[in-house]
Amino acid sequence: MAKITRSSAQIYVVGLLYHPPKPIYDSSDFVTRLFNDIEELSCQYPQAVLYITGNFNKLDITRQSNNAGLTQTVTHGRHTPDLFLTNREDLASCTVVKSCLNTDQKNTDGKKLRYFVFCF
């Protein structure tokens, strides 16, 4: 995770996450650690805007994210491989854009990705 402070003194905490489809670790331990870290950062920087995004690969964090006061945005239709989490939904926006790159990356249905989501 990275802490970013803008000239307006607003602090942003930005985290990127990758949870593999077949992890070699216990997924529940991963979720516990993730939300313990989020709680610690929220206490250390109570006014900070949190942005956490990445590939969650069907990792179920709905209960924990709700308890932590985070809003989830799904970035691939009804599937949840990629999520964007924030504690300030009013400051975040996710936009789908058509890819200008030819990629071999595939979605959960095995189809090539043609669109990407940018959140800011």
C-alpha positions as CSV (number, residue, x, y, z in Angstrom):
1,M,0.0,0.0,0.0
2,A,1.1,3.6,-0.6
3,K,0.2,6.8,1.2
4,I,-0.2,9.8,-1.0
5,T,-0.7,13.3,0.4
6,R,-1.9,16.0,-2.0
7,S,-1.2,19.7,-1.6
8,S,-4.6,20.1,-0.1
9,A,-3.3,17.9,2.8
10,Q,-5.9,15.2,1.9
11,I,-4.3,11.7,2.4
12,Y,-5.0,8.9,0.1
13,V,-4.1,5.3,0.9
14,V,-3.9,3.2,-2.2
15,G,-3.5,-0.6,-2.2
16,L,-3.2,-3.1,-5.0
17,L,-4.1,-6.8,-4.4
18,Y,-3.7,-10.0,-6.2
19,H,-5.3,-13.2,-4.9
20,P,-4.5,-16.2,-7.3
21,P,-7.3,-18.5,-8.4
22,K,-5.6,-21.4,-6.6
23,P,-3.6,-19.9,-3.7
24,I,-1.0,-21.9,-1.8
25,Y,-2.1,-20.2,1.4
26,D,-5.4,-20.3,3.4
27,S,-7.8,-17.7,1.9
28,S,-9.4,-17.0,5.2
29,D,-6.0,-16.1,6.7
30,F,-5.5,-13.7,3.8
31,V,-8.9,-12.0,4.3
32,T,-8.2,-11.6,8.0
33,R,-4.8,-10.1,7.4
34,L,-6.2,-7.8,4.7
35,F,-8.9,-6.3,6.9
36,N,-6.6,-6.1,9.9
37,D,-4.3,-4.0,7.8
38,I,-7.2,-1.9,6.5
39,E,-8.4,-1.3,10.1
40,E,-4.8,-0.4,11.2
41,L,-4.5,2.1,8.4
42,S,-7.9,3.6,9.1
43,C,-6.9,4.2,12.7
44,Q,-3.5,5.6,11.8
45,Y,-5.0,7.9,9.1
46,P,-8.7,8.4,10.1
47,Q,-9.3,11.2,7.5
48,A,-7.7,9.3,4.7
49,V,-9.4,8.2,1.5
50,L,-8.9,4.4,1.0
51,Y,-8.7,3.0,-2.5
52,I,-8.0,-0.8,-2.8
53,T,-8.2,-2.6,-6.1
54,G,-7.0,-5.7,-7.7
55,N,-7.8,-9.2,-8.8
56,F,-9.7,-11.0,-6.0
57,N,-10.5,-14.2,-8.0
58,K,-13.8,-15.1,-6.3
59,L,-12.5,-14.2,-2.8
60,D,-15.6,-13.5,-0.8
61,I,-15.0,-10.4,1.3
62,T,-18.6,-8.9,1.3
63,R,-19.2,-9.3,5.0
64,Q,-15.7,-7.9,6.0
65,S,-15.9,-5.0,3.6
66,N,-19.4,-4.0,4.8
67,N,-18.1,-4.2,8.4
68,A,-15.1,-2.1,7.5
69,G,-17.4,0.6,5.9
70,L,-16.0,0.0,2.4
71,T,-18.0,0.1,-0.8
72,Q,-17.4,-2.6,-3.4
73,T,-17.6,-1.9,-7.1
74,V,-17.5,-4.9,-9.4
75,T,-15.4,-4.2,-12.5
76,H,-16.4,-7.1,-14.8
77,G,-20.2,-7.4,-15.0
78,R,-21.7,-9.7,-12.5
79,H,-18.4,-11.5,-11.9
80,T,-16.0,-10.4,-9.1
81,P,-12.5,-11.2,-10.2
82,D,-11.6,-7.5,-10.0
83,L,-12.9,-5.2,-7.3
84,F,-12.5,-1.6,-6.3
85,L,-13.0,-0.9,-2.6
86,T,-13.2,2.6,-1.1
87,N,-14.4,4.3,2.1
88,R,-15.4,7.4,0.1
89,E,-17.8,6.4,-2.6
90,D,-18.6,10.0,-3.3
91,L,-15.0,10.6,-4.5
92,A,-14.7,7.6,-6.7
93,S,-15.9,6.8,-10.1
94,C,-15.3,3.6,-12.3
95,T,-15.5,3.8,-16.1
96,V,-15.5,1.1,-18.6
97,V,-13.3,1.7,-21.7
98,K,-12.7,-0.3,-24.8
99,S,-9.2,-1.7,-25.0
100,C,-6.9,-0.4,-27.7
101,L,-4.5,-3.3,-27.0
102,N,-4.6,-6.8,-28.2
103,T,-4.3,-8.9,-25.1
104,D,-4.4,-12.6,-24.2
105,Q,-5.9,-11.9,-20.8
106,K,-9.3,-13.7,-20.4
107,N,-12.2,-13.2,-18.1
108,T,-13.8,-15.9,-16.0
109,D,-15.8,-17.2,-19.0
110,G,-12.6,-17.8,-20.9
111,K,-13.3,-15.0,-23.4
112,K,-10.7,-12.5,-24.3
113,L,-11.0,-9.2,-22.5
114,R,-12.0,-6.4,-24.8
115,Y,-12.8,-3.8,-22.1
116,F,-11.0,-2.5,-19.1
117,V,-12.2,-0.5,-16.1
118,F,-10.5,2.5,-14.7
119,C,-11.4,3.8,-11.3
120,F,-10.3,7.1,-9.8
